[in-house]
Amino acid sequence: MSTKTPRVSEGALYAPDLPGGNIGLDSAAWFSWLEQAATRSFSYPLFESRCGYIIGFMTVRKEVRQRGGQYWSVYRRQAGRVRKIYLGQSGSLTAARLEQVARSLLRERAPPHRQGERGAGWRERPMPQRVRAEDLSAQL
């Protein structure tokens, strides 16, 4: 497997080591690729329709349980914390399920900071007083 993480875009998985360069989501080749031992992770874009571009990616990773079996989880860092969402086995990784999780992560996202707005917990700090050299010499 290549060192570059495979990436989902526009309903297909793209990776340099795939025959033809891509695999359509929800196809037999997709589910076969998910089951391969060499398949460990891929990234899925978080598209924000309000601004019209991708604001980040969620990482989808395959994990192995101690008692056997494999399952998939989504990881995404938001507001300084890593969020983990269980997806299930390979058969449950459909385009609709991935899109549902991406939408839920977008809803949980904090609104962007706007210039002039003060967020929760913001406090104005007093400006430090400037000390002139003359004042210091007068105090000594």
Secondary structure by P-SEA (a helix, b strand, c coil): cccccbbbcccbbbbccccccccccccaaaaaaaaccccccccccccccccccccbbbbbbbbbccccccbbbbbbbcccbbbbbbbcccccccaaaaaaaaaaaaaacccccccccccccbbbbcccccccaaaaaaac
